[in-house]
Structures are given as C-alpha cells and as structure tokens.
Amino acid sequence: MSEKITGYVLLFAGIMIILVAALNIYLPFSGRTMVPQIFHFSGISLDLSGLLGGAVPAQLMAQVNSNGAKTELISADMINSTANLALVFFLMGFLLEVGFKIASLGVMLLRPVKVELKSETK
C-alpha cells in the first residue's frame, strides 16, 4: 500500500512541475510577465567611415565624421531579450522533462504488476 501512496505523490508532484514550467513558458511569450535579465550584451553597430575609404571628397568625409559614422544594425535590447527568452525556454523545457520523468515513475508505481507463467504439460 505504501507504493501506491508514493506513486500518487510522485504523479501529483510531476504534474505540478509540468504545469508550473508550462505556465512559465507561456507567460513571457504572451507578454504578461518579463523574463529575468541575465544577459547584457551590447548592440551590433557598423562604422561607416571605414567603408567609405579615401575615394570620398574631404568635404563629405568631414560631414560624415561630424555626424558620427556609426550605424546600429541590431539593438542591444533585441539581442538581450531574445537571449534571455531563449534561456528561459530551454530551462523550462528541462523542467518539463524532469516533471514527465517524475510523473512516469509515479504511474509505474500505481500500475498493478501481473505476472503470468506458462506451465508446461506433458
């Protein structure tokens, strides 16, 4: 009888882990909660003055240098939010798998074990 109680406890714990992990995946993707900010990368920018080279007149080169020739290709916010969301997704996927394993152990304890022997008659 104690294996039945242990089975029900493991099944309930596994299902609760699965539900919490699924909720923690759904809420950030729906925009209802924010993910923890673990990564802090800088944005990707390109210096256009190096691309222009010496073929540009001096007047235009002075104008480019005064305006700042850096162009941001991908913002830091986009990189950080994507990396943090991917990390949460992978961690919650791991928790889903752990919850499944715990629940399956509980189900194995709840199932009756039936052994059928074939007897040989001569």
N, C-alpha and C positions, 0 to 999 in steps of 0.2 A: 504493500500500500504506500510505502514511503516513496517509491519510484514514481508513482502516479502524482503525488504532491510535487515532487521535484520536477516532473515533466510539465505540469501546469504552470509552475513558477517560471521555468525556462521558456516555455511558449509565450507566456504573458510578457516576460522581460524582452524577448526577441521582437515581439510585435510592437512594444513600446519604443524600442530603439529604432525600428524601421519607420514608425510614424514620426518620431522626432527628427530623424535625418531627412525624411521626405519633406517635412514642413520647413526645415532649414535650407533645403534646396529651392523650394517653391517661392518662399517669401522674398529672397533677394532678386530672383529672376522676374518676379511680378512688380518689383519696385516698392514693396511695402516696408522693407527693412533695409538697412545699409549693411554691407559686409565689413568686417574689421579691416582696417587699412594696415596691412602687413608690409607690402612692397611700396617703396618710394623711389621710383625711377625718374630720371629727367627726360624731358621730351627729346624727340629726334629733330634736329634742325640742320640746315644746309647753308654753308657760307657761299653766297653767290659771287663774291668778289674774286674768289679763286677760280671760278668757272669762266669769268669774263676775260682774264688774261691781259696781255699787252695790246690786243687788237682794238681796244676801245679808246676813243679820244680822251684826253686828260680831263676835259670839262665834264664829260659824262661819268668818268671814274670818280671825280671829286663829289659829284652829286650822289652816286651810289654809296660811297663811303660815309657821307654825312647822314644819309637816311638809315644807315645800318643795313648791311647786305645779308643779314641772317634771315632765313625763311624757315618757319617751323613746319615740318612735314606731318608729324604726328604729335599731338599734345601729350603732356605728361599725365593729365587726368585720364585720357583714354587708355594709355598704357597701364596705368596703375589700377584703374577699375577693372580692366579685362584680366589682368594678372591676379588680382585679389578674388574676383569672381570664379576664375578657373581653380584657384586653390581651394576655395570653399566647396566647389563642385566635386573635386577629387577627394577631399576629406570626408564629405558626406557620402560619397559613393563607397568609400571604405567602411563607414559606419553601417550603411545598408547591408553590405556583405557580412559584417560581423553579426548584425541582428538576424539575418537569414540563417547563419550557422547556429546561433543560439536557439532560435525557434525550431530548427530542424532537429536539434538534439532533444528538445522537449517533446516533439512529435514522436521521435523514436522511443522515448521512454513511455509514452502513452499507449502506443500500439501493443496489442497482445502478441506474444510470441507463440506461434503454433508450430510444433514440430511433428511431422508425420513420418512414421517409419514404415517402410515396406517390409513385410515379413515374407520370407521365402518359404514356400510349402512344397514339399516333395512327395 
